[in-house]
Every structure is written in structure tokens, then in C-alpha cells.
Amino acid sequence: EGVEFSGYHFNSEVSFRGAKFGSDTDGTSMFHKTTFDHVADFKDAEFCGNLVSFNNATFSGGAFFDQSTFSAEIVFFEGADFQRGAHFLESKCLGSSISFSNSKFLGYTSLRGSKFLGDVYFNEITFDGESVFFEELDAETSSLSFDRSIFTVRFVLSFSLSQFGKASFNGTQFNNPVFCATARFTDKCSFENAVFERAIGFGRSSFHDVPDFNFASFRQPPDLSSLQIPEPEKALINTPLTQRYRKLK
């Protein structure tokens, strides 16, 4: 069965480590507007059923979802406030969609080694803290969107060694260097209207399709020296795909 903790206030450290929420066929688990004053430990937890919602939840201490599995059909973290770090190391999101849109990520954020199958939304998010790691993601069959998000971190922002399916960074603002080495994009990728205040490196990264950088702003020259981009078929003359390819070359 699911659980109902909406509006609940945990004023001490709480641990749901290894817990299972919902059943494989049914169940709704609600943490809507829940407040966690101290550490919230959901490591190795499993979220099943139809719906899981942490919408507008406040994590005043560290939020730990390492090695957790989200197999529920729909998962929401929209409007969540991660004040002391968000840890989703090697988590699995196996449902049709998970959304973190309009949330705030402060402190250390890591989704390193996580797996996504459905649609993933990180739209209109503020990343403002120490370091942010989207490294070694397995999202080749997924669709990730970071549209209109703002990255302002003090140390490292990295998407390196990840496998992406469809990826969208439209209107995203990067206020610090971006590391995207040896990443693989197997579907359409768009950085339209993105703003890069510092350098971005795509060393040894590959794209299945020509990425879209239309109207993107680069305050410093990007490192595209070893970027692998497929050349469009010669029959496709003066198409948007061909034009994007020529601009990048």
C-alpha cells in the first residue's frame, strides 16, 4: 500500500532506508509539502504503484535517495527545496516520467550512475551550491529536459561519461564551466537559446544527430575540437540539419 505524509513535519532525522512504498500494481505515496528538518534517508528504498509525490517538499537537511528505485508510473519532485544537498547516486527511475521542475538544488547534488527509462524533467530549476554531477547516466532510452534552468555552482558541473537519448537544454543558463567529456547523445539534442558564461568542453563526445545551438550565446570559445558529429547525407542540401552541421564545423 501507499503512504500519506502530506504536510507532515519531521523535526528530527528520519530513516526510510530499504522501505517499500506502494505495491507492484497499485498505491499512491504522498509526501506533498512534507518538511524534513534534518537528514532524510531513503537509501535503497523502492517506490512502486501509480504515483509518488514529493511536490513542494522541503529538505532542510541532506536528502539521500542513493540506490533507490522509482518504479511508480509517475514521480513528482516539483517545487521541492533541497537546502543541504540532494543525493541520488545510482538511483533507478523506471516509470513513464519523473519531474523535478521548478525545484531548488542547493549544496552538493549528485545523480551519478543513475538510470532513467521515461521522460525526465529538470525544467526551470535553480542549481546553486557546491557541485552538480550528472555523470555516468544511463538515459539512452529516455528523454531529458533541462529547459530554462540556471546552473550557478562553485566547483564542478559535469555531464561526462553519460549516455543520453533525447536531450533538451533550451534557454538553459550555465554560469560556470561545463564538463561534458566522453558523453554520448543517441537522439536529438538541442541547446537553442542557451547561455554559456564560461567554457564548455565536449572532448570525445559523440552525437547521433547534429546538435542544435541556434541562438546560443558563448561568452568564451567552446572546445569542440574532438566533438564527433555525423555528416548529413549529401542529398540534404540547405536543410536545417545541414545548416547546423556547417555552423558547427
Disulfide bonds with the S-S distance in Angstrom:
none
